[in-house]
Each structure stands twice: as structure tokens, then as C-alpha cells.
């Protein structure tokens, strides 16, 4: 099974297989995006739509009795039917309050009818629309805002604006056409780039055919990044940025490539990773220190200026939205609690969901129980995606056995970042101990995927030489694919392990 990187025929064969894996994974993501819908509400919508003809007959009698007739009667009936059908519709390509929160901001930034004077990021008008409700919002001053950082939604608005200006279509009138296009643009295309960069890293550090192909199969089919490709989220972009930064750093630190463009790319995407996942600051910070140590000139001229540009955009959008550099997340206690509010929606007074959260959003009371389920329980990193066990072993193999000291430093860095960030996630106060909300996995760790896949290589290569060890690895891969595939359409659903534990009565 062992081969050398310089064998042209084997190299070409591996890249052919990488291409096949990427194509199949991309096709599956595209297929799910083209079918994306809030399917649980189809039956209810059809029931409500079926009642409209009978209701129109009754309304026609009522209007005729009042003296309305002819064209005026027909126009009023058409208006009522359109209004009732709009309110009856429940289907949409936006699958949860989480992603709708960002979509609301996008509409507020682009559509003139949805804008609030003097508050470009306010979503007060958007949430009045049928099916555009969300619980992931805060109230600051007199207006409602998405609780998410504004930069990602601003970038999405940059893609939506020319669509709106050229066609006149809106996310309100054409949610499927525009929504699915933007899902492909922001999720599928970046993930294809991500796969290619990972394939290059796998080729660079792998030593066997089987080990390389196993890790690539894991990348394309066994992480939750593809599961979440059907919904706008911050986890996929963060993982893509980490992979790009890792690739640029490897070119600089391992291959001696000191052209300025690699430093610029590394700084740009490392900072973007942080804007999508704030704990990724541990990754960006460590990368900055290493690059300053090994290549100070390129870091000062390329990496840092690029990172500063992203940081400036991140805080500028937050300042425009809220008049402060502090994120909405930071205003959740005391007298300055942006999550404690009430608001009007279509004439009805509604209290913030976060005044009385329900279910998993109440937070796990026991820290030990939370740690157990977050690591090996119903939302477990290692129980839902057991291939990460191979990554843990791989880090130890590189630390103890790698001949190249740079590999030992790479393993130490990945291990340090992983321990620091996972400890941070587990050590949150009760209100934040919610496993990421109603979701199919502990989504806060999804951005680690490129780091943990790279760390898997030495284990996969070590297992390649024996049939039984390859079989064991394949079982772990199959179980990981099971977890990733279980939420067929909507990733904002409980994991299969949680469903099973509920079925047998072990958890509420």
C-alpha cells in the first residue's frame, strides 16, 4: 500500500479519485439545496390552501349582499384570495430561526420597502412579513436586529443587491430562486474550494494511497459541513477560511514560499474565520505569532494589513448597526440585556423568546452532564463523528514519532487550539450550555474540520497496512456518515443519538 509522492501514475490516480469524491459530494449538496424546503409544514399548508375556495364563496355572498358587484366585486375577491394564499403559505427554503435571522438582515439592507430610516440593519419591517419570523434577534433602542454579527449578512447583501436591481425579484416574492442561488454561492462553491485545498494538504502530508483516500472520503462525506450546506450559517465559511489559511501557512512554513500573496491570503482568511467563529481567534492568534517568528517581513507587509482590513469591516458593520463595538452577544445580562424585550408583530404584542426559553435552549443545568453529552453523548464530538478519534491518535503520533520537527509543532498547535476552544465551549454558563440549540451536532466545533482531518493522516496511514485496522477505520467512517446523513433535509433537527435516547426514555 505504500507509495511515493513522486510516482506520476499513482499521483494521477489519486487526484482522479479526489475529483470523483468532490464531484459526488458537490452533487449531493446541490440536490439537497434544490429540494430544500420546510417539509414539515407542507401538509399544513395544503390544508389551509384547500379551505380558501369555500371561504371565497362565502365572502362573495357577503360582499354581494352589501351591494358590491361586477368588476369591483371581482377585484376585491382577487385581492382577498391573494392575501389569504400568502398567509396560508408556510413552505420556504429557510429552515430555522437561525438562518432566517441573517436573511432578514439581507432583506433590510437591500429592499427599499424593508428599510428602517436611520437604522439600516434593523429588521422591524421584515419580520412583519408572513413566514419571516425569527427568535434569533435582539432589541436595541427602538429597533429589532438579528443577533448575529453583521459582516456575513453584509457580504450576502452584496450578492443579493445586483439580483434585486437587475430583476426586481425579492427574497419575499422569489425565495426559492434567489435563496437557492445564494446557498450555492455561499456554501457549495466555497466547499468545493475547501475540498481542493484539503486534497493538496493530504497529498503533502500523507504517505499511503489508502490513508490519503480515507481522509479525503471523510472530508467529502463524514463532516457536518456538507449537512449544513442547505442553510446559511457561519460554520461552513469559518471552516473554509481555516483550510485556506492552513494551506497558505503550509506553503510558507513547510515549502519556503515567501511570495507576498500567500501572506495576504493567510491574513485575510484567518481574520474572516474569526469573524465567523470568534473562538477561531485562538487559531488566528497562534498563526500570527508563528508567522511573525518565522517570516516577519511577509507577516508585517501582507498578513497583518489584510487581517486589519477584515477586522475593520467587522467592527464597522457592528458600529453602523448598533453604535458600539460590542457585539449583540455581549449584551445579555443586567440592565443592558438586549434579549429581554417585547415587540409588535402585525398588531400583536409578543415577548422575546429568550425571556422564557424552552427545551434545549434552557441550558444544561449540570456541567458534567453537558461535558459528557458534548463529547461522547447525544451531541458528542466523538460519538456522532467517531473518525475524530483517529485525529486524536494522529496528533499523538505526530507529537511522538514525527521526524520533521515542524510536524510536531503543527500537531502541538492543533492540539492546543482544540483543547482551549473545546474547554471554552464546555465552560459556558448554563444559558449557553445548549449544544448549539436545536441542531444535528455540536455545531460550534465544525470549523475544526480541516485541522482534525489533517491530524487524521498519520493514523490513517498507520492503519493502511492491515486489513482488520482498515476495517475498523471504515466502521468509524460509516458511523460518521450516518450522523451526517441523518438530517436528510433540515440540519436544524436533533441528532440520531438523541432521538434514540428519547425513544428508549433515557433523556427527556
C-alpha positions as CSV (number, residue, x, y, z in Angstrom):
1,X,0.0,0.0,0.0
2,X,2.9,2.3,0.5
3,X,3.9,4.7,-2.3
4,X,5.9,7.7,-3.0
5,X,4.6,11.2,-3.9
6,X,6.8,11.3,-6.9
7,X,5.1,8.3,-8.7
8,X,3.3,10.1,-11.5
9,X,0.8,7.3,-12.3
10,X,-0.3,6.9,-8.7
11,X,-0.5,10.6,-8.2
12,X,-2.7,11.0,-11.2
13,X,-4.9,8.1,-10.0
14,X,-5.3,9.6,-6.5
15,X,-6.3,13.0,-8.0
16,X,-8.8,11.3,-10.2
17,X,-10.4,9.7,-7.2
18,X,-10.3,13.0,-5.3
19,X,-12.1,14.5,-8.2
20,X,-14.7,11.8,-8.1
21,X,-15.3,12.2,-4.4
22,X,-15.6,16.0,-4.7
23,X,-18.0,15.7,-7.6
24,X,-20.3,13.3,-5.8
25,X,-20.3,15.4,-2.7
26,X,-21.0,18.6,-4.6
27,X,-23.8,16.8,-6.5
28,X,-25.4,15.7,-3.3
29,X,-25.2,19.1,-1.8
30,X,-26.7,20.7,-4.9
31,X,-29.5,18.1,-5.0
32,X,-30.4,18.8,-1.4
33,X,-30.4,22.6,-2.0
34,X,-32.7,22.2,-5.0
35,X,-35.1,20.3,-2.7
36,X,-34.6,22.4,0.4
37,X,-38.0,23.2,2.0
38,X,-39.6,23.4,5.3
39,X,-41.1,20.0,4.5
40,X,-42.7,19.5,7.9
41,X,-45.2,22.3,7.0
42,X,-46.3,21.1,3.6
43,X,-49.3,19.2,4.8
44,X,-50.5,22.0,7.0
45,X,-50.1,24.5,4.1
46,X,-52.1,22.3,1.7
47,X,-54.8,22.0,4.3
48,X,-55.0,25.8,4.7
49,X,-54.9,26.4,1.0
50,X,-57.7,23.9,0.4
51,X,-60.1,26.0,2.6
52,X,-59.7,29.1,0.5
53,X,-62.2,28.3,-2.3
54,X,-65.0,27.7,0.1
55,X,-64.1,30.8,2.1
56,X,-64.2,32.8,-1.2
57,X,-67.7,31.6,-1.9
58,X,-68.9,32.7,1.5
59,X,-67.1,36.1,1.1
60,X,-68.7,36.6,-2.3
61,X,-72.2,36.2,-0.9
62,X,-71.3,38.6,1.9
63,X,-69.9,41.2,-0.5
64,X,-72.8,40.8,-2.9
65,X,-75.3,41.3,0.0
66,X,-73.5,44.6,0.8
67,X,-74.1,45.9,-2.8
68,X,-70.7,45.2,-4.3
69,X,-70.9,43.8,-7.8
70,X,-69.3,43.5,-11.2
71,X,-65.6,44.4,-11.6
72,X,-65.4,45.8,-8.2
73,X,-66.5,42.5,-6.6
74,X,-64.1,40.5,-8.8
75,X,-61.2,42.8,-7.8
76,X,-62.0,42.6,-4.1
77,X,-62.3,38.8,-4.3
78,X,-58.9,38.5,-6.2
79,X,-57.3,40.7,-3.6
80,X,-58.6,38.6,-0.7
81,X,-57.6,35.4,-2.4
82,X,-54.1,36.6,-2.9
83,X,-53.9,37.8,0.7
84,X,-55.2,34.5,2.1
85,X,-53.0,32.4,0.0
86,X,-49.9,34.4,1.1
87,X,-50.9,33.9,4.7
88,X,-51.6,30.2,4.1
89,X,-48.2,29.6,2.7
90,X,-45.8,28.0,5.2
91,X,-43.2,26.4,2.9
92,X,-39.9,28.2,2.4
93,X,-36.3,27.4,1.8
94,X,-35.3,28.9,5.1
95,X,-35.2,26.2,7.7
96,X,-34.8,27.7,11.1
97,X,-34.9,30.9,13.1
98,X,-31.1,30.9,12.9
99,X,-30.7,31.2,9.2
100,X,-33.9,33.4,8.8
101,X,-32.2,35.9,11.2
102,X,-29.5,36.5,8.7
103,X,-31.9,36.5,5.7
104,X,-33.9,39.2,7.4
105,X,-30.9,41.4,7.7
106,X,-30.1,40.9,4.0
107,X,-33.6,42.0,3.0
108,X,-33.4,45.0,5.3
109,X,-30.1,46.1,3.7
110,X,-31.3,45.7,0.1
111,X,-35.0,46.1,-0.3
112,X,-36.2,49.8,0.0
113,X,-39.6,48.7,1.4
114,X,-37.9,46.8,4.2
115,X,-35.6,49.5,5.3
116,X,-36.0,51.4,8.6
117,X,-35.0,55.1,8.3
118,X,-31.8,55.7,10.2
119,X,-31.3,52.1,11.1
120,X,-30.1,50.2,8.0
121,X,-29.6,46.9,9.8
122,X,-33.0,46.9,11.7
123,X,-35.4,44.1,10.7
124,X,-38.6,45.6,12.2
125,X,-40.4,45.7,8.8
126,X,-39.1,42.3,7.6
127,X,-40.4,40.3,10.5
128,X,-43.9,41.7,9.8
129,X,-44.0,39.7,6.6
130,X,-45.6,36.2,6.7
131,X,-43.1,33.4,7.3
132,X,-40.3,35.9,8.2
133,X,-40.4,35.5,11.9
134,X,-37.3,34.6,13.9
135,X,-36.4,34.3,17.6
136,X,-32.7,35.0,17.0
137,X,-33.0,38.7,17.3
138,X,-32.3,41.4,19.9
139,X,-33.8,44.8,20.6
140,X,-31.5,47.8,20.8
141,X,-33.1,51.2,21.3
142,X,-36.4,51.2,19.5
143,X,-35.5,48.7,16.8
144,X,-35.1,44.9,16.3
145,X,-31.9,43.4,14.9
146,X,-30.5,40.0,14.1
147,X,-28.5,38.7,17.0
148,X,-25.8,37.6,14.5
149,X,-22.7,39.6,13.7
150,X,-23.4,41.8,10.7
151,X,-20.5,41.1,8.4
152,X,-21.7,37.8,6.9
153,X,-25.1,39.3,6.2
154,X,-23.5,42.3,4.6
155,X,-21.5,40.1,2.3
156,X,-24.7,38.2,1.4
157,X,-26.4,41.6,0.7
158,X,-23.6,42.4,-1.8
159,X,-24.6,39.3,-3.8
160,X,-28.4,39.9,-3.4
161,X,-28.2,43.6,-4.4
162,X,-27.4,43.1,-8.1
163,X,-30.0,40.3,-8.3
164,X,-32.6,42.7,-6.9
165,X,-31.6,45.6,-9.1
166,X,-31.4,43.7,-12.3
167,X,-34.5,41.6,-12.0
168,X,-36.8,43.3,-9.5
169,X,-37.3,40.0,-7.7
170,X,-37.0,39.9,-4.0
171,X,-36.5,37.2,-1.3
172,X,-40.1,37.8,-0.4
173,X,-41.5,37.2,-3.9
174,X,-38.9,34.6,-5.1
175,X,-37.5,33.0,-2.0
176,X,-36.7,29.7,-3.7
177,X,-35.0,31.0,-6.8
178,X,-32.9,33.6,-5.0
179,X,-32.4,31.7,-1.8
180,X,-31.1,28.5,-3.6
181,X,-28.8,30.6,-5.8
182,X,-27.2,32.2,-2.8
183,X,-26.9,28.9,-1.0
184,X,-24.9,27.6,-3.9
185,X,-22.8,30.8,-4.0
186,X,-22.1,30.9,-0.3
187,X,-22.0,27.2,0.6
188,X,-21.3,24.8,-2.3
189,X,-18.7,26.8,-4.3
190,X,-16.6,27.6,-1.2
191,X,-16.8,24.0,0.0
192,X,-15.5,22.8,-3.4
193,X,-12.6,25.1,-3.0
194,X,-12.2,23.7,0.5
195,X,-12.1,20.2,-0.8
196,X,-9.4,21.0,-3.3
197,X,-7.2,22.7,-0.7
198,X,-7.6,19.8,1.6
199,X,-6.7,17.4,-1.2
200,X,-3.5,19.4,-1.7
201,X,-2.7,19.2,2.1
202,X,-3.5,15.5,2.1
203,X,-1.1,14.9,-0.7
204,X,1.6,17.0,1.0
205,X,1.5,15.1,4.3
206,X,0.1,11.7,3.6
207,X,2.3,8.7,3.0
208,X,0.0,5.9,1.7
209,X,-2.7,5.7,-1.0
210,X,-5.3,4.2,1.4
211,X,-4.6,6.8,4.1
212,X,-4.9,9.7,1.8
213,X,-8.1,8.4,0.2
214,X,-9.7,7.6,3.5
215,X,-9.1,11.1,4.8
216,X,-10.5,12.6,1.6
217,X,-13.6,10.5,1.9
218,X,-14.0,11.7,5.4
219,X,-13.7,15.3,4.2
220,X,-16.3,15.0,1.5
221,X,-18.9,12.8,3.3
222,X,-18.3,12.5,7.0
223,X,-18.4,16.0,8.5
224,X,-21.4,18.2,9.2
225,X,-20.1,20.9,6.8
226,X,-22.0,19.2,4.0
227,X,-25.0,18.7,6.2
228,X,-25.3,22.4,6.8
229,X,-24.8,23.3,3.1
230,X,-28.6,23.6,2.7
231,X,-28.8,26.5,5.2
232,X,-26.9,29.9,5.6
233,X,-24.6,29.5,8.6
234,X,-21.3,30.8,9.8
235,X,-19.7,27.4,10.4
236,X,-19.1,26.4,6.8
237,X,-17.4,29.7,5.9
238,X,-15.3,29.5,9.0
239,X,-14.0,26.0,8.1
240,X,-13.3,27.1,4.5
241,X,-11.3,30.1,5.8
242,X,-9.4,27.9,8.3
243,X,-8.5,25.5,5.5
244,X,-7.3,28.3,3.2
245,X,-5.2,29.9,6.0
246,X,-3.8,26.5,6.8
247,X,-2.9,25.8,3.2
248,X,-1.2,29.3,2.8
249,X,0.7,28.7,6.1
250,X,2.0,25.3,5.0
251,X,3.2,26.8,1.7
252,X,5.1,29.5,3.7
253,X,6.4,27.4,6.6
254,X,6.9,24.0,5.0
255,X,7.6,24.8,1.4
256,X,9.6,28.1,1.9
257,X,7.1,30.0,-0.3
258,X,7.5,33.7,0.8
259,X,5.7,35.5,-2.0
260,X,3.6,38.2,-0.5
261,X,0.3,36.9,-1.9
262,X,0.4,33.9,0.4
263,X,0.8,36.1,3.4
264,X,-2.1,38.3,2.2
265,X,-4.4,35.3,1.7
266,X,-3.4,33.9,5.1
267,X,-4.2,37.1,6.9
268,X,-7.4,37.7,5.0
269,X,-9.0,34.3,5.6
270,X,-7.6,33.8,9.1
271,X,-9.4,37.1,10.1
272,X,-12.5,36.0,8.2
273,X,-12.5,32.8,10.2
274,X,-12.6,34.8,13.4
275,X,-15.5,37.0,12.2
276,X,-17.5,33.8,11.6
277,X,-16.3,31.9,14.7
278,X,-15.0,34.1,17.4
279,X,-13.1,31.3,19.2
280,X,-11.1,30.9,16.0
281,X,-9.1,33.9,17.3
282,X,-7.0,31.2,19.0
283,X,-6.1,29.8,15.6
284,X,-5.5,33.2,14.1
285,X,-3.5,34.4,17.0
286,X,-1.2,31.3,17.1
287,X,-0.8,31.6,13.3
288,X,0.2,35.3,13.7
289,X,2.8,34.5,16.3
290,X,4.4,31.7,14.3
291,X,4.5,33.7,11.1
292,X,6.0,36.7,12.8
293,X,8.7,34.4,14.2
294,X,9.5,32.6,11.0
295,X,8.8,35.2,8.3
296,X,8.4,38.7,9.9
297,X,8.7,40.7,6.7
298,X,5.9,39.0,4.9
299,X,3.8,38.9,8.0
300,X,4.2,42.7,8.6
301,X,3.7,43.6,4.9
302,X,1.0,41.2,3.9
303,X,-0.6,39.1,6.7
304,X,-1.3,41.8,9.2
305,X,-2.6,44.5,6.9
306,X,-5.0,42.0,5.3
307,X,-6.2,40.9,8.7
308,X,-6.7,44.5,9.8
309,X,-8.9,45.3,6.8
310,X,-11.2,42.4,7.7
311,X,-11.3,43.4,11.4
312,X,-12.1,47.0,10.4
313,X,-15.0,45.8,8.2
314,X,-16.3,43.5,11.1
315,X,-16.3,46.3,13.7
316,X,-17.5,48.9,11.2
317,X,-20.7,47.0,10.3
318,X,-21.3,46.4,14.0
319,X,-20.9,50.1,14.7
320,X,-23.2,51.1,11.9
321,X,-25.8,48.7,13.3
322,X,-25.6,49.4,17.0
323,X,-23.4,52.4,17.6
324,X,-20.9,50.3,19.6
325,X,-18.0,47.9,19.0
326,X,-19.5,45.3,21.3
327,X,-21.4,42.5,19.6
328,X,-25.1,41.8,20.4
329,X,-24.0,38.6,22.2
330,X,-22.3,40.7,24.8
331,X,-25.5,42.4,25.9
332,X,-27.3,39.6,27.6
333,X,-27.4,40.5,31.3
334,X,-28.3,43.2,33.8
335,X,-30.0,46.4,32.7
336,X,-28.3,46.2,29.3
337,X,-29.9,43.0,28.2
338,X,-30.8,43.2,24.5
339,X,-32.5,39.8,24.7
340,X,-35.1,40.9,27.2
341,X,-37.8,42.8,25.3
342,X,-41.3,42.7,23.8
343,X,-42.4,43.8,20.3
344,X,-45.3,44.3,18.0
345,X,-45.9,41.9,15.1
346,X,-49.0,42.5,12.9
347,X,-50.7,44.2,15.8
348,X,-49.9,41.6,18.3
349,X,-47.7,42.1,21.4
350,X,-45.1,39.4,21.6
351,X,-42.5,38.7,24.3
352,X,-38.9,37.8,23.4
353,X,-38.5,34.0,23.3
354,X,-35.4,34.5,25.4
355,X,-37.4,35.7,28.4
356,X,-38.8,32.1,28.7
357,X,-36.6,29.8,26.6
358,X,-37.9,26.2,26.1
359,X,-36.3,22.8,25.7
360,X,-32.6,22.6,24.9
361,X,-32.4,26.4,25.0
362,X,-32.9,26.4,28.8
363,X,-29.3,25.1,29.0
364,X,-28.0,22.0,30.7
365,X,-28.0,22.5,34.5
366,X,-25.2,20.1,35.2
367,X,-21.8,20.9,33.8
368,X,-20.6,17.3,34.0
369,X,-23.7,16.1,32.1
370,X,-23.1,18.8,29.5
371,X,-19.5,17.8,29.0
372,X,-20.4,14.1,28.7
373,X,-23.1,14.7,26.0
374,X,-20.9,17.3,24.2
375,X,-18.0,14.8,24.0
376,X,-19.4,11.3,23.8
377,X,-23.2,11.6,24.4
378,X,-26.2,12.6,22.2
379,X,-24.4,15.7,20.7
380,X,-20.9,14.2,21.2
381,X,-18.0,15.2,19.1
382,X,-16.6,11.6,19.2
383,X,-20.0,9.7,19.3
384,X,-21.5,11.4,16.3
385,X,-18.3,11.7,14.3
386,X,-16.1,8.9,15.6
387,X,-13.5,9.5,12.9
388,X,-12.3,12.3,15.1
389,X,-10.9,9.6,17.4
390,X,-8.4,8.9,14.6
391,X,-7.5,12.5,14.7
392,X,-6.7,12.4,18.4
393,X,-4.5,9.4,17.9
394,X,-2.9,11.2,14.9
395,X,-1.9,14.2,16.9
396,X,-0.1,11.9,19.4
397,X,1.6,10.0,16.6
398,X,3.0,13.3,15.1
399,X,4.0,14.6,18.6
400,X,5.9,11.4,19.5
401,X,7.1,9.9,16.2
402,X,7.3,12.6,13.5
403,X,10.9,13.0,12.3
404,X,10.2,16.5,11.0
405,X,10.1,18.9,14.0
406,X,7.7,21.1,12.0
407,X,5.1,18.3,12.1
408,X,5.5,18.1,15.9
409,X,4.9,21.8,16.1
410,X,1.9,21.5,13.8
411,X,0.4,18.8,16.0
412,X,1.1,20.8,19.1
413,X,-0.6,23.8,17.7
414,X,-3.7,21.9,16.6
415,X,-3.9,20.1,20.0
416,X,-3.5,23.4,21.9
417,X,-6.2,25.2,19.9
418,X,-8.6,22.2,20.2
419,X,-8.2,21.9,24.0
420,X,-8.5,25.7,24.6
421,X,-11.6,26.1,22.4
422,X,-13.4,23.0,23.5
423,X,-12.8,23.9,27.1
424,X,-14.2,27.3,26.4
425,X,-17.3,25.8,24.9
426,X,-17.8,23.4,27.8
427,X,-17.2,26.1,30.5
428,X,-20.1,28.4,29.4
429,X,-22.8,29.5,31.9
430,X,-26.0,27.5,31.9
431,X,-27.9,29.7,29.4
432,X,-25.2,28.9,26.8
433,X,-25.0,25.2,27.5
434,X,-27.5,24.3,24.8
435,X,-25.4,22.2,22.4
436,X,-25.8,24.9,19.8
437,X,-29.6,24.8,20.0
438,X,-31.9,22.5,18.0
439,X,-29.2,21.1,15.7
440,X,-27.9,17.8,14.5
441,X,-24.4,18.2,16.0
442,X,-22.3,20.4,18.3
443,X,-22.0,23.0,15.6
444,X,-19.6,25.2,17.4
445,X,-16.7,22.8,16.6
446,X,-17.5,22.3,12.9
447,X,-14.8,24.8,12.0
448,X,-12.2,22.5,13.3
449,X,-12.8,20.0,10.5
450,X,-9.8,20.9,8.3
451,X,-7.4,20.8,11.3
452,X,-8.7,17.5,12.5
453,X,-8.8,16.0,9.1
454,X,-5.1,16.9,8.6
455,X,-4.4,15.4,12.0
456,X,-6.1,12.2,10.9
457,X,-3.5,11.4,8.3
458,X,-0.8,9.7,10.4
459,X,-3.4,7.4,11.9
460,X,-5.0,6.6,8.5
461,X,-1.5,5.8,7.1
462,X,-0.7,3.6,10.1
463,X,-4.0,1.7,9.7
464,X,-3.4,1.2,5.9
465,X,-1.1,-1.8,6.3
466,X,-3.5,-4.3,7.9
467,X,-7.0,-5.5,6.8
468,X,-8.5,-5.5,10.2
469,X,-7.3,-2.0,11.0
470,X,-8.7,-0.7,7.7
471,X,-11.9,-2.4,8.5
472,X,-12.1,-0.6,11.9
473,X,-11.4,2.7,10.3
474,X,-14.2,2.1,7.7
475,X,-16.7,1.3,10.5
476,X,-15.8,4.7,12.2
477,X,-16.2,6.3,8.8
478,X,-19.6,4.7,8.2
479,X,-20.9,5.8,11.6
480,X,-19.8,9.3,10.9
481,X,-21.5,9.4,7.5
482,X,-24.6,8.0,9.3
483,X,-24.7,11.0,11.6
484,X,-24.0,13.5,8.8
485,X,-26.7,12.0,6.6
486,X,-29.4,11.5,9.3
487,X,-30.9,15.0,8.9
488,X,-31.8,14.5,5.3
489,X,-33.2,17.9,4.5
490,X,-33.0,20.0,7.6
491,X,-29.8,20.1,9.8
492,X,-31.7,22.0,12.5
493,X,-33.0,18.8,14.0
494,X,-31.8,16.7,16.9
495,X,-29.0,14.1,16.3
496,X,-30.0,10.5,15.8
497,X,-28.4,9.5,19.1
498,X,-30.7,12.0,20.9
499,X,-33.7,10.6,19.1
500,X,-32.8,7.1,20.1
501,X,-32.2,8.1,23.8
502,X,-35.6,9.8,23.7
503,X,-37.2,6.7,22.2
504,X,-35.9,4.4,25.0
505,X,-36.8,7.0,27.6
506,X,-33.2,7.8,28.8
507,X,-33.5,11.5,28.1
508,X,-36.4,13.9,28.1
